[in-house]
Amino acid sequence: MSVRRTSAVLTMVALLASILSVAGVSNANAAPPASAGQQPALVRAAVAGQPPANYVIPATSFYSFPNRTKTEKGAIRNRVYSTIRSVWGGPKTPAGNARNGNGTIRMATWSFNDWGVARALVNARERGVSVQIVGAKSANTDFRPWKYLKRKLGHRLYQPGHPGTRDTVSFARECRGSCRGAGGTPHAKYFMFDNVGSRHVRNVVVQSSMNLTKFAVEGQWNQAEVSWSKAVYAQFMGIFRQTRIGRAVSPTYRRSTAGSITNIFFPLPRGRASNDPVMRALNQTSCTRATAGGNANRRTKIRIINYAIYGDRGTWIAKKLRNLWSRGCDIKILYAVSSRPVVSILRSASGRGRIPMKQSVITNGRREIVKYNHSKWMTITGRWGGSSGTYMTMSGSANWSAFAFTGDEQIQQIRSRTQAIRHNSNFNKTWTQKSSHAPGFGTHASEARMLASIPVQPTFGKGIYKYLTPNGG
């Protein structure tokens, strides 16, 4: 009997060690080197619903670079991928749906073309995770991973005859225009996870400029903000529950605060300078006697990276930036696409002179843009909102054109010294790269010649903008 008991104890110890080895804690800051084409295999779990990986994307900001190492290219995508593979499932209903209490994945994206992510999502559903994805119909017509996802997950909002299953079924649904408004496009990009990793982390929100495509890794600079906040998660989930239905709601514009984060959601009908959230932020800025930002001259610092700055909205933002520059603010701008009226305002030689700005793109032999900065963020460090020591970041999916007002977009306004410093460090890294040129692809002969090389308004899909779209994808 003693031998039998000893054998039984050893067997139990071995089983426990096996379970713990699978659920062990990994390095949270190091995303596994998984490519967009990787196909994760199903792993038989020792515990029902146990995920094959153990990783939670940290609550901070991340930036990807299409012109640097494989790790830097996948800095956002690979962390999202690994988090998908770390969400816990559990028992399923007889109909094959997740049960209440199982882990959940919720995603909104404009385009989806990533086989690795697609298969990881299907595998998550198989282990009992409730997986719900919403994308743009027009953007995904030819993408096979999206078609695969729709076939495997289905598209029904709930199990027929059981409307109470809306929060447990899985699906991949499409919106023809804006999901929550009339017209426009579903341009938001956010990913939510609940019950992740060995610590069963809840309320993970990743809001980003990055779509779930291979091109987002290989051809675009992008940014992402990550929070583990119950309040932020609830605000995004409220928007997602409207998004997944695919019908216009009222009001579409939402602005709500959770601690140091203010979440803003478009569409913004009848958007104009007076209600533009970017203008609201700039209007609270004063330029001198700042105690934040590290400037010896105590000037408020403004740093901007935005894919597209054009049209009427681009013009009124440019005029406001010019006004702040004239009043002494320290401003630098990186962009991919702009228009002649906007650039002429920002690059005027009058007053304090030209605002420093560069075009962050890579071109081919025909001068067509083939890689471009797709990020959309701004930091203000200094005198803002009644304080001389503010660190504020404004980040999301929306470009600086009126086109953004018509679509689903998300923006976060974050009061955080750490986040602002991280973004400014990313700005400096991008600004000094060879891929960041003087406006007009490096035409230096004269400011007049440079402006002549910039179209009055961008001609998306034609000429040097052959591979670009009005919203940048």
N, C-alpha and C positions, 0 to 999 in steps of 0.2 A: 504493500500500500504506500509505503514511504517513497519508493521509486516512482510509482504512478503519480503521486502528488507532485513530486519534483518535476517530472516530465510535463505535467499539466501547467505548473507554474511557469516553466521555461517557455512553453508554447504561448502562454498569455503574454509574457514579457516580449517575446519576439513579435507577436502581432501588434502590441502597443508601440513598439519601436518602429515598426513598418508604417503605422498610421502617422506617428509624429514626424517621421522623416519626410513624408509627403507634405504634411501641413506645416513644416518648419518655416521660420521667418527668413525671408531673403533680404538682400540689400535693397531698400526702398528707392534709392536714388539711381540704381543701375538697371536700365531697361534691357531685357534680353535682346540679342542681335537677330530679330525676326524680320524678314523681308516682306514686302507687300505681296509676294507670290507664295509665301510659305503656307503649307497646308497642315495645320495641327491635327494629330491623330487623336481619336477618342481614347481616353484613358479609363480603365476600369477602376473605380474608386472603392476604397475599403469602407467608406461611409456614404450613405445615400446622398447624392447631390454634391459630393466633394469635388471641387474644381481641380484641374490638372496642374495649375500653377498657383503660386502664392506671391502676389505682388499688388500693391496699392499705389496708384500714382500720387505722389506727395502733394500736399496743399501749398503750392507755390506757382511760379510762372515758368514757362518753357518756350524755347525758340528753335526753329529749325532753319537750316541753311542748305540750299540745293547745290551749292558750289564748294562744299567742304567734305568732311569725312562721312563714311556710311553712318556712323553713330550720330553725327550732327544732322544729317539728312532726316533720320528717323527719330529725332529727339522727342517729337510729340506722338507721331503715329505708333511707334513701338511701345510707348508707355500706355497708350489707349488699348492697343492690342493685348498687352500682357494683363491689363486690368480686366478686360473681357474674360480672359481665360482663368481669372481668379475669383469670379463671382460664384457664390454657392447656390446650388439648386436644391433639390429635395424631392419628396414624393409628388407624383402627378395624379390628376383625376382620371377616371375611366376614359374620359374624352381626350386625354393626352395633354391637358393644360397644367400649368404650374398651380400648386395649391397656395392659398394665402399663407404668408410667412416665408415663402421661398424668396431667394434673391431676385432682383429685377435689373434690367438694362433698358434704358430709354435713350433714343438718339434722334436728333433732327439734323439733317444735312442737305445741302443743295444737290451734290452729286455723290455717287457711290460706285467705285470701280476698283475694289481691292479684294482679291481672292482670299488672302489670308484672314482678313477681318471677317469676310462673309462666312467662311467655314468656321471660324471661332464662334461667331454668333449662333450658327446652326448647332454646333456642338453644345453651346450653353443651353439652348432650348432643350436639347436631348437629355441633359442632366437635370432638368426641372426648373431652369431659370425662365422667368417671364421676359421675353425679348420683344420690344416694340420699336420699330424704326419708321421714320417718315422722311421722304425725299421728294425731289422735284420730278414730275413726270417728264417734262421737256428735256431735262439735263441727262436723264438716264436711259433714254430710248435704246441706245446701242450698247449699253454696258452689260456684259454677260454676268458678272458677279451680282449685279442688282436683280437681273432676271432669275438667277439661281436663288437668291434670298427670297424673292416673292414666291417662287415655287415651293420652297421648303417651309417657309413660315406662314404662307397664306396672306390674305389681305383683309379678312373680316374683323370688324371692330370688336365683336364679342361672339361667343358661341351662340349659334342660332337658338332662339328661344330662352336664352339665359343672359339678359343684358347685364346682370351683376358680375359677369366674368370680364368686364372691360379692363380691369386691372391685373388679370392673371393670364389672359390669352397672349399668344405671340403673333406678330404680323409684320409685314413690310408694306406700308401704304404710300400712296402718291397724292400730291396736290398739283392740279393743273396750273394754278396761279398761286398767289399767297394763300396759305392754309387758313389764316385767320382774318383776311381782308378781301377786298374786291380788287382783282387785277394783280399786278406785281408778280413776285416770285418767292418761293420759300427758301430764302437765302441764309437763314439762321444755321449755326453750327454749334450744337452743344450735345454733350454725352453725359448721362447720369447713371450711377451705379449704386446699388444698395446690397449690403452683406458681402463684403469683399475680403478675401485673404483669411489667414489664420486668426486674425483679431476681429473678424466679422465687422469690418468698418462700414459705417452707414453714411448716407447722405453725401456721396461724392459727386461733385458737379465739375465738369470740364467744359468751359466755354471758350471758343476758339475762332480763328479765321480759317482754319484748315478743314477742307472737305476730306471725305474718306476715299481718296483716289491715289493711285500710284503717282500721278503727276504732281499731286500736292507734296509728295516726298522728293521727287526728282527735279521739279521745275519751279518751286515756289519757296520763298521765305514766308514763314507763318509764326503766329504766337498763340499761346494758350494760357488761360488762368484757371487754377484748380482750387476749389474750396471743399472743406468737409464740414459744412454748416447746415444744420437742420432747417434754419430759416431760409437760407438761400435755396436749398433743395426744394422746399415747399413752394417757393415763388416760381421756380423753373417748372416744377411739376404742374402747377396750376396752368401755366402757359401751354405745356405739352398736352395736357388733357383737352385743351381747346384745339390745339394743332392737329391732333390725330383724327378728329372728326372731319376736318377739311371743309368747314363752312365758315362764312364770315360771322364775326362776333362784334359786339358793341359794348364798351369801347375797345378798340384794338390797341391803343397806346396805353401802356402800363408803366408806372414808375413807382418802385417801392424800395424801402431801405431795410437792410438787415445788418445791424451793427455798423461796421466801417464800410459796408458795401451797399451801393445803390444800384438796383437792377432796373434796366430800361428795355422795353420791348416795343418794336415797331410791328405793323404799319403805323405811321403818323399821318393821317389824312390832313390835307391842307397844310403840310409842313412849310414853314417860312422862317425867316431869320428870328422872329420874336419867340418862337416855340422850339427852335432847333436845340437839342440838348448840348451840342458842341458849342453853339453860341452862348448858351446859358453858362457853361463852364468858363468860357473865355471872358464873358462879361463880369465875372467875379474876380478877375485877375488884376492885380496892381503890380507895377514893374520895379519899384525901387524899395529900399530899406527891407529887403528880404533877409530872414535869418536861417532859411533852409536852402539847400542846394549846393553849398560849398563854394559859392562865387565870392572872390575877394572884393568885388565891387558891389556886392549885395543886390545884384539884379535878379529878379525872378526868372527862372529858366524854364523854357518851353521846348520840348523835343517831340517831334512828330514823325511817324512812319505811316503812310496810307497809300494803298494801291492806286486809288483814283481820286483826283481832286479836279473837278470840272463842272461846267454848267453854271446855272444861277446860284446854286448852293455853294459850289466851289468859289464863286466870285465873292459872295458875301462873307464867307469864312476868310478868304484872302484879304479882304479889306479890313476885317477886324484884326487879323494878325499884323497887317501893315501898321495899323493904329497902335498896337501894343509895342511893335518894334520902334516906332517913332517916340514912344514914351519911355523907352529904355530897356524893354525886356530882352533877354538873351534867347534868341530863337534859332533853331536849325530844323530843316525839313528834309525827309527822304520820301520819294514817291516813285511810282512806276509810270502812271499815265496822268497827264494834265492837259490844260488847254491854254491857248495864247492869252486870253484875258486874265486868267489866274496867274500865269507865270509873269506877265508884264507888270502886274501889281506887286508881286512878291520880289521881283528883280529890278524894280525901279531904282535908278541911281540918285533920286532926289532925297533930301533929308539926311537920314543916317546912312543912306546907300542901300545896297542890295541885301536882302535877307539870305543868309547862307542856305543853299539847298542843292541836293543832288538827286539824280535819277538812278534808282537801284534796279538795273536790268542787265541781262546778258543777251546779246544779239548774235545772229548768224551772219554769213557772208553777204546776205542781201539786206542787212540791217533790220531784219524782222526780229521782234522781241520773242525769244524762245524760253527764257527764264525771267521771272519778275518777282518783285516784292509784293506779296499778297497780304501782308500784315496790315492791321488797322488799329493804331493806338496813339495816344498822346499822354505825355506827363507834364504836370505843372508843379514845380518845386519853388516855394517862396511865398509871396504874399497872395493869398487866395482865400476867399470866403471869410474875410475878417481876421485871418491869422497870418502872421508874418513867417511862420514856420511850417507851412503845409507841404505834405508830399502826397500828390494826387495822381492817379493813373486812370485813364479812360480807354477801355479796350473792348473789342468785340468783333462783329462780323460786318459792320456797316461801313461802306465807302463814303467819301465826302462828295456826294452828288445827290440831286433830288430823286434819282432812281431809287435810292435806299428808302425813301419815305413810303414807297408803295408796297414793299415786301416785308416778309417776316425777317426780322433782324434782332440781335441781342447786343446790348452794351452794358458793361459794368463800370461804374465809377467807384474806385477803390481808394480809401484814405489809408495808406500804408507806406511808411518810410522804406521798408525792405523791398516792397514791390516796385516803387518808383526808382529806387537805386538799381534794381535788377534790370528794369527796362532801359534806363539810361546807359547802363553798361552794354546792353545789347545794341543800343543805338550807336555807341562809339565803335563797337566791333564792326557793325555793318557799314558805317560811314567811311571807315578807313580801308575797306576792301576795294580791289581793282574793279569790281562790278558796279561800284557807285561812281557815276560820272557827272560831269557838269551837265546842266539841262541841255537837251537837244543833242544827246549822244556825243558830247565832248566837242561841240563846235565852239572854238575859242576866238576866232578872228575878230568878232565884235558882238556886242550884245544884240544889235539889230539883226545880224546874220543868224544868231542863235534863235531869236524869236521867230524869224521867218521859217525856221525848220520845224516849228511846233504848230500843229494845225489849230485853227480857230476853235474847233471842238474835235475830240478824238474820233477817228473813223474806224470804229471797232470792226474787226473781221476783214479789214482791207489794208493794203500797204504794209507799213511797219507794224501795224496792230493786227495783222492777219490772224494771229492765234489768241487774241484777247477778246473779252466780252465786256459789256457795259458794267456788269457787277463783279467781274473778275473771277466768277465761279465760286 
